[in-house]
Amino acid sequence: MLYDLLLILPLFMAATALWVAILGPTDSIAQPTVPPALQWAGWLLIVILFFGIFWRRGGQTLGMQAWRIKLITHTGERPSWKQALTRVIGALVSATLLGLGYAWRFVSPEKAYWHDRWSGTRLVVIPKKGQD
């Protein structure tokens, strides 16, 4: 997740720069150039597209590739856009509720996060080359 954050933050900065270029500067530092609702909506769209594109393409973000983790459905296929969207929104909910959705993995019999259960997906570890 940290690796992916390092890729998403520059996208957030580029989106903010684009909004500032479109909306123009303000007269006061106390007045934000970009309305907060627009800023948050843009960031949410970036997160959804970032994870959705990577998960739909190959089941892995660049950060997941580094750790040899892959997202698949319960049938072993790549997740659909609906599953990717459900998982992203579910992960945000899991995190905002004091991380309970992530902690659920440690008490769940199937070792699944809340957002995996909601989206019908699971994470699998890809074995190293030569280890089967």
Buried (B, 14 or more C-beta within 10 A) or exposed (E): EEBBEEEBEEBBEEBBEEBBEEEEEEEEEEEEBBEEEEBEEBBEEBBBEBBBEBBBEEBBBEBBBEBEBBBBBEEEEBBBEEBBBBBBBBBBBBBEEEEEBBBBBEEEEEEBBBBBBBBBBBBEEBEEEEEE
